[in-house]
Amino acid sequence: MDQSVAIQETLAKGEDCTIAVECVSLLNDVRESKLIGLVQQNNEHALFVYSHRRMAITGDDVRLDEIIPISYDFSVVEVSSPDELAVVDVCEQYPKEEPKFDWLTKYQKLSKGARSLRKSIGATTVKMSRMKKSERAHAADNSGHKKEDERTRGDGVHESQERVKSEVRDDLIRNSQPILANKSQMLGMPQFGLRDNLIKCELLKNEDAYTYIKNYSFFLGTYNVNGQNPKESLSPWLASTATPPDFYLVGFQELDLSKEAFLFNDTPKEPEWMLAVYKGLHPDAKYALVKLVRLVGIMLLFYVKAEHAAHISEMEAETVGTGVMGRMGNKGAVAIRFQFHNSDICVVNSHLAAHTEEFERRNQDFKDICRRIQFRQDDLTLPPLAIMKHNVVLWLGDLNYRISDLEVDHVKDLIAKKDFETLYNHDQLKRQMDEEVVFVGFTEGEIDFQPTYKYDTGSDQWDTSEKCRVPAWCDRILWRGKNIKQLHYQSHMTLKTSDHKPVSSLLEIGIKVVNEESYKRTFEEIVRHIDRMENDCIPSVSLSEREFFFQDVKFMQHQAKTVSVYNDGQVPCQFEFIPKLDEPTYCKPWLTANPAKGFLAQGTSVDIDLEVFVNRSTAPELNSGQQQLEDILVLHLERGKDYFISVTGNYLPSCFGSSLSTLCLLREPIQDMPLETIRELSMKSNSQVSNPETDKPQDIPKEIWMMVDHLFRYAKKQEELFQQPGLRGEFEEIRDCLDTGSLDTLPGSNHSVAEALLLFLDALPDPVIPFSFYPQCLDCCSDSSRCRQIISVLPQCHKNVFNYLIAFLQELLKHSAHNRLDVSILASIFAGLLLRSPTKQDLTEKRKVKEFVQHFLVQTPSDRDIDEKLPE
């Protein structure tokens, strides 16, 4: 009988063989490794070559590729295929005694990307008698991961010694290898399919069986530094606890108030405050900097005791701006998420909208942050994680909620009496939380310290400026989750750098820690259970609906409908929306499905939100009729069939996302025009072919005139114009008014009209200075006369709009004593809208664009004639 066949049959019967195992990782397939098995039966030997996934769970995950009998004419030669081991040596011929394997020490190299084998392949041997399949693979896997764990621990110790270096903090966390404490996360890695997701799901459901709660201390701090440099030690704030905390999460707001920081998101103050924090940490412990994340002036620093670093994984950071146009970073949030042992933790540092009357805008900012911050998962096939999907959420920052319905003298009198309970009843955040408008499910500790805003800088004196701000608890710390106890919540009055006082909270948080033995038992029980349960049944689901129609979709107005998917089959299933043939994504850009993929246990259901949102990217083709709201979604079941969901709707055309040339041809509001007429006018404007008698365009679009005229009449002296965002509801009213002509005057506040103008310019398919002129503008940005020459040759409607807007901005500058605008601020805001890049700008381009526009904001004698030429 053939030698290799005999050995195979021996293994199949469960008879004893001894195998020496060694892994060789090949880069040509990052999901697989090679196993070489030296098999001995009696006096016969062979090499078994296997492929296996790095996290093999059962014997089914190991594939036998080749059997190489070791006979007297056995030799090792180089092969041509990079998929196989390549050895550049030939072994000697051996006599009839038992074969020797010292030739393995002669390996000089392997195929490209392969790791060197150990000098003695017999260094690790595993008895392979009647072991179960899962036990075999588990044993083989352990031998490969043992050294990985040792290297991880070694790296953690080394890197913690270099805690100040930012590059080290990334290596410390991102390069850490999986350990038993997060094995359930290892099972979610991309190489795993339906079976392994089921194991992961079962592990999470049975988490209490193999974890226990251990308390760790978290120091949370928030400080609005009002653009100041660090002038005093932060130790009274950061080292205020009796014992050193395990974690530091320190948030800053208004780190830098300069225009450069606002425009370029770059500031020299970041390292200054970072150093001040490092020096202020508790002196009785050694800390490693894990992560720093910043958006303009909002910064979050994450420090941890060095000995805990090895247990942190899955570190991610995100930022979101909620300033003007919902993007500018003077307001917004930065956030991090990470896994510590077996607990998911998310930390948010936010700076919400200012001013007492703007509590609704603060509520909107909070909701936008929760909706827009999405953390990428290690397994890219899984949907992003939202803030509220974590076991623990810690939220800190300048939330800017104020004291309502009390005069400033009454507030100060209550503070003097330390009657914080009465004062707290008038706190806007408390009222909004009581009404469950924001921070639902969050907890804030009792406030027994005086308000932290607003003071004269450098003192403990309440604001003595002309505005005489009412004191308020702007700076807050809240949490959400189980097993959390607050040990202190206080302000730190000794720090006088800013007009705010820093606040700190010390939390004791129960973290889920894995018991290794319990985990092993649970894991093996789950695998055995799935082995028994698995069969050939095909997954199936039922859908609540298969056709969805979205009525009257509008620009930047979200609509959603829900489809319920129920697993009515006999086995768990994994679902995913997949692209149709020759299409790059599973849906059109105006549509999303949330979640787009997932796992359904038998007898369970999931609600999938089908969301339609038309923005500046998708509006132009919908306005012009080139695209319609029509799509088919393909819901695919792994090992099952596909289900088709029809999504249609009607879009109401808008001036937002329409071209200047088309709008100049529209005599009536766009929604009063037949769709076919809009389509024809759009084609004419694109082809620049028109009848001068019937298609005489207006000088500028009436929509721009209405917004600019409103601001000219009512907002010339408005403070923070174009810097303070408006309300979303008011923007929708303004949009409807412009699209339907339903009102003669625009509704909403000055800030909402100003933001609507910015959104209008941002949504133009071709900007005021067309894309084709962009390179020329950059080339001549330092030469004022050449800049003006370019404007003179723009298409007529584009030139008219540019001159009209510049004249308006120059008018605003005449009232700078009231509105506090200057050339630099207006250039920073409008440059990227008037002269927009067709691709992403770098910092150099941004500076050139700003310089180009600044030439026109300084009025010259020739500019003074513009008013006479502007359309009425």
Buried (B, 14 or more C-beta within 10 A) or exposed (E): EEBBEBBBEBBEEEEEBBBBBBBBBBEEEEEBBBBBBBBBBEEBBBBBBBBBBBBBBBBEBBEEEEBBBBEEEBEBEEEEEBBBBBBEBEBEEBEEEEBEBEBBEBBEEBBEEBBEBBEEBBEBEBEBEEBBBBBBBBBBBEBBBEEEBEEBEEBBEEBBEBBEEEEBBBBBBEEBBBBBBBBBBBBBBEEBEBBBBBBBBBBEEBBEEBBEEEEBBBBBBBBBBBBBEBEEBBBBBBBBBEEBBBBBBBBBBBBBBBBBBBBBBEBEBBEBBBEBBBBBBBEEBEBBBBBBBBBBBBBBBBBBBBBBBBBBBBBBBBBBBBBBBBEBBBBBBBBBBBBBBBBBBBBBBBBBBBBBEBBBBBBBBBBBBBEBBBBBBBBEBBBBBBBEBBBBBBBBBBBBBBBBEBEBEBBBEBBEEEEBEEBBEBBBBBBBBEEEBBBEEBEBBEBEBBBBBBBEBEEEEBBEEEEEBBBBBBBBBBBBBEBBEBBEBBBBBBBBBBBBBBBBBBBBBBBBBBBEEBBBEBBBEBBEEBBEEBEEBEBBBEBEEEEBEBEEBBBBBEBEBEBEBBBBBBBBBBBBBBEEEEEEEBBBEBBBBBBBBBBBBBEEBBEBEBBBBBBBEBBBBBBBBEBEBEBEBBBBBBEBEEBEBEBEBEBBBBBBBBBBBBBBBBEEBBBEBEBEBBBEBBBBBBEEEBEEEEEEBBBBBBBBBBBBBBBBEBBBBBEBBBBBBBBBEBBBBBBBBBBBBEEEEBBBBBBBBBBBBBBBBBBBBBBBBBBEBBEBBBEBBEEBEBBBEBBEEBBEBBBBBBBBBBBBBBBBBEBBEEBBBBBBBBBBBBBBBBBBBEEEBEEEBBBBBBBBBBBBBEBEEEBEEBEEEBEE
